[in-house]
Amino acid sequence: MKYYILQILSKIPVLKILVETRKSQTPVRLRHLLQYITKSKVYWPVHHSSLVSSPEKIVIGIDVSPGYMPGCYIQGGGGIVIGDYTQISCNVGIISRNHDVFDISRHVDTEFPSIKIGKYCWIGMNVTILPGVQIPDYCVIGAGAVVTKSVQKMGSVLVGNPAKVIKILDVDKVKDFKSEFEYVGFIPSASFEKYRKRELKL
């Protein structure tokens, strides 16, 4: 019965994504799709307990959904770029701009560059990433870490507050897995560049 339901859904263009992402790390559910169709500005699936601000300044990669897990705060005002297949756990904070220390009613936009997180990274539970941080490909950030400074080497493993590199992985051993159907949020990857130029400001 389930097979026939999937076959029917795959024939309906607007619902095809439900079938094609079901085996990905961030499968699109009907509730996500309804949220997007009803004019949500966030172009990827987000858990109802997570908060995303300024999504127009956030560029995500294939099969990446910051805030898909519960309790996340993704603050995009200063710009965030996340590479393909990076996994983000629960209660993660990615903070791309700070308040002005002399006037906390406003943010400082020019103090830091955009946050950049590479592809195939793994960001553990309760991690906080602060403005201007650059994280290269294949990095692992352990649960509870507070990343205050940029990381230099691919495959770095970070833990602690402030986060420090405790190990460098052999990136040649890391598996670059790919989804059968590639989506950037709700958008087929082949169409994303056109969407980015039209809708995003980063």
C-alpha positions in Angstrom: 0.0 0.0 0.0 2.8 2.4 1.0 4.5 1.8 -2.4 1.3 2.8 -4.3 0.9 5.9 -2.2 4.5 6.9 -3.0 3.9 6.3 -6.7 0.8 8.5 -6.7 2.6 11.3 -4.8 5.6 11.2 -7.2 3.2 12.0 -10.1 2.0 15.2 -8.5 4.7 17.9 -9.2 4.3 19.9 -6.0 4.3 16.7 -3.9 7.2 14.9 -5.7 9.7 16.3 -3.2 8.1 14.3 -0.4 9.0 11.1 -2.2 12.4 12.2 -3.5 13.8 13.4 -0.2 12.4 10.7 2.1 15.8 8.9 2.3 17.9 12.1 2.7 19.2 13.4 6.0 16.6 16.2 6.0 13.4 14.7 4.4 10.7 17.2 3.5 7.5 16.4 5.4 4.0 17.6 4.4 4.0 20.2 7.2 7.2 21.7 5.9 5.8 21.9 2.4 2.6 23.6 3.6 4.6 26.1 5.5 6.7 27.0 2.4 3.6 27.1 0.0 1.9 29.5 2.4 4.7 32.0 1.7 7.2 31.3 4.4 10.4 33.2 3.5 12.5 30.3 4.7 13.3 28.1 1.7 14.2 24.9 3.6 12.4 22.7 6.2 12.5 24.1 9.8 11.3 22.5 13.0 8.5 24.4 14.7 10.6 25.0 17.8 13.5 26.5 15.8 13.9 30.1 14.8 15.4 31.4 11.6 15.9 35.2 11.0 16.9 36.9 7.8 16.8 33.8 5.6 17.4 35.9 2.5 21.0 36.3 3.8 21.5 32.6 4.3 22.8 30.3 1.5 22.6 26.6 2.1 24.0 23.6 0.2 22.4 20.4 -0.9 20.6 18.4 1.8 21.3 21.1 4.4 18.5 22.5 6.7 19.7 24.6 9.6 17.0 24.5 12.2 15.6 21.2 10.9 16.3 19.8 14.4 14.5 21.2 17.5 15.6 24.3 19.4 17.9 25.9 16.9 18.5 29.6 16.5 19.8 30.6 13.1 20.4 34.3 12.9 21.3 35.2 9.3 21.5 39.0 9.5 25.2 39.2 9.0 25.2 36.4 6.3 25.6 32.6 6.6 26.9 30.2 3.9 26.8 26.4 4.6 28.2 23.8 2.2 26.6 20.6 0.9 25.6 17.8 3.2 26.6 19.5 6.4 24.6 18.1 9.4 23.3 20.3 12.2 22.0 18.9 15.4 19.5 20.1 18.1 19.8 23.4 20.0 22.5 24.8 17.7 23.0 28.6 17.6 24.6 30.2 14.5 24.9 33.9 15.3 26.1 36.1 12.4 26.0 39.5 13.9 26.2 41.2 17.3 24.4 43.9 19.2 26.1 47.3 19.4 27.6 47.4 22.9 26.7 51.1 23.3 23.2 50.7 21.9 21.9 47.1 22.4 18.6 48.0 20.5 20.5 47.7 17.2 22.9 45.2 15.6 26.3 45.9 14.1 26.3 44.6 10.5 29.8 45.5 9.3 32.0 44.3 12.2 32.3 40.7 11.0 32.3 38.9 7.6 29.7 36.3 6.9 29.9 33.0 8.7 31.1 30.2 6.3 30.7 26.5 7.1 32.1 24.0 4.6 30.7 20.8 3.2 30.3 17.5 5.0 30.7 19.1 8.4 29.0 17.7 11.5 27.8 20.2 14.1 26.9 18.6 17.4 24.1 19.3 19.9 24.2 22.7 21.7 27.0 24.1 19.6 27.2 27.9 19.3 29.0 29.5 16.3 29.7 33.2 16.7 29.9 36.0 14.1 32.7 35.9 11.4 33.7 32.3 12.0 35.0 30.3 9.0 34.9 26.5 9.2 36.4 24.5 6.4 35.1 21.2 4.9 34.9 17.9 6.9 35.1 19.5 10.3 33.4 18.0 13.4 32.3 20.3 16.2 31.6 18.4 19.4 28.5 18.9 21.6 28.4 22.1 23.6 31.3 23.8 21.9 31.4 27.6 21.5 33.2 28.5 18.3 34.6 32.0 18.6 37.4 31.9 16.0 37.9 30.6 12.5 39.3 27.2 11.9 42.3 26.8 9.5 42.5 23.1 8.5 39.9 20.8 6.9 38.9 17.8 9.0 39.4 19.6 12.3 37.7 18.2 15.4 36.7 21.0 17.9 35.5 20.8 21.4 35.1 23.1 24.4 34.4 26.7 25.3 36.0 28.4 23.6 36.3 25.6 21.1 39.8 24.2 20.4 41.1 21.8 17.8 41.9 18.5 19.4 42.4 16.4 16.3 42.7 16.6 12.5 40.9 13.9 10.5 42.4 12.2 7.5 40.0 13.8 5.0 40.9 11.2 2.3 39.0 8.7 4.4 35.8 10.8 4.6 33.0 9.5 2.5 31.5 12.2 0.1 28.0 10.6 0.1 25.3 12.1 -2.2 21.5 12.0 -2.2 19.8 10.3 -5.2 17.7 13.5 -5.7 19.6 16.7 -4.9 17.6 19.6 -3.3 18.7 22.8 -1.8 15.9 23.1 0.8 12.7 22.9 -1.3 14.4 23.8 -4.5 15.9 21.3 -7.0 19.7 21.9 -7.0 19.7 22.6 -10.8 17.3 25.5 -10.2 18.9 27.0 -7.1 21.3 29.4 -8.7 18.4 31.1 -10.5 16.5 31.2 -7.2 19.5 32.6 -5.4 20.0 35.5 -7.9 16.3 36.4 -7.7 15.6 36.0 -4.0 18.7 36.1 -1.8 20.9 39.0 -0.8 24.2 37.3 -0.2 
